[in-house]
């Protein structure tokens, strides 16, 4: 490992290495990265999820993609599909958590820690994810049963179920990678950045087999393997194995590879699934998705040092912290917020531009008009369910240093991402 990898980035405080369990202070740049990621997911779903009302049966709804009607806007999806940033931040936080756990003063003489701290506080991470999900299920399971009980149109039931449940695929994949954190850290320690190469090869082989169809089990496995690439890069940064110049390299590699895959090889240009495309770049993640993650992370690494100063400003810091602390609620309830506005729109009529009409022409511009109302509705849902979720960590995670939210490495508070800094 070179000194270049170990030198601190200007403006970003290094982790304390004196054996204490508390970092010098949080890395606000990774906080901001998570905030951008959650905003990208929320806005991305709102902009590509059109709900269309039947002109003769207004209560009969079905889903459409505006990118099917306006394919020239496919490049916009490159900025709104930010899942690579999620997994990168998750890998970074999990690796830092493991480092802190190894230096945990609560170890016994035999070298064993409390049950919840054995695998980067795995039990606490799972607990913080499950709590908001249980509240989400407590609301939506009865709601979906009610739609069936009142004989709501089958297409309406289908689109509602799809919108509220489909984004949840992210959580089991993330939790699988969290469970694999220890062997992945060992892989990075042994091979450095070369550790991502086997996963990229598996994704490439899978792309070559897509034309013949992929077995469900293989798709699930490749989904985990594909998203392990940015997760491993996050671990590499936490372990000081990602040099400063890697940002330029990732941006150049990701941009060049992505352009070649779309323009020469014929990959779909959209970063999200679009009906009528040859396949979805997300199901499972393709080489284009990996290239997009490289480009996005390259930009982050290049800007990281310059972002550290502005992110210490109180107002911006509070906004970033709020987005991180409520990440799980934002993730769970953003589609619900959109649906509530759509259902309210049905009371007015199906001719509301950007809400219930066919997503063609100027639909995307009309949709932007509705985004503030979506945000306001989402803010209300988050305020209610964030307070309703219990805040105490599981029994066994005691002491201020190990409390949820007191350190970046353990805080996945309210979200699939670490919440209070990295």
Order of alpha helices (4+ residues) and beta strands (2+ residues): alpha-alpha-beta-beta-alpha-alpha-alpha-alpha-alpha-alpha-alpha-alpha-alpha-alpha-alpha-alpha-alpha-alpha
